[in-house]
Amino acid sequence: MTNDQAAAPARYQAINFREKLQRIGEQWSPRVVAEMNDYQFKLAKLEGDFIWHSHPDTDEAFIVLEGSCGSTSAMERSPWRPANSMSCPRAWNTSPMPKPRSNCC
């Protein structure tokens, strides 16, 4: 491809989290809403405690959009509120605990 035939730039489109969340019916069932490089951005509805788990090959990040949530790890307990972010390093054992229900990215 020559410079004259360069691909058109990708069109920017905002993602409306409220609209996307309305399409999610199940709890603990994340949906991909965007991708960037090797990263996926997911939305999920969380309710009730989740199982202890870890992600051995990747870090994990959360942003609370609505509700409140917390996480228990072997080392600490941390509360999350709307507009708060939390990251968990790879292979970190954790158990998210929404109180009573949360929407997260």
C-alpha positions, 0 to 999 in steps of 0.5 A: 500500500502506498501513502496515497492508498493509506487506510482511512483512520478508524472512526471514533465511537463513544461507548455508552455503558448504561446501554451496554449494561441493559443488554446484560441479563446474567450476573457474573457474565462479563461482556467485551465492549471494546478492545485496544492492543492486547486488552479487552474492556468488559462490563459485568453485573455483579451480585453475591459473592464470587468464588476465590480465583486468580488469573495466572497470565494477566493482571485484572482491573476493575472500575465500579460504575454503580453500586459498591463492591469489595474484594477479599484477598489472602492479604487484605480487604478493600472496599470499592465505591462508584468511580473507584478503580482497583487492580489485581496483579496476575496470580493474585487470589481474590474474591469479589464481593458486591454489596448488594449489587454492582456494575463494573468495567 
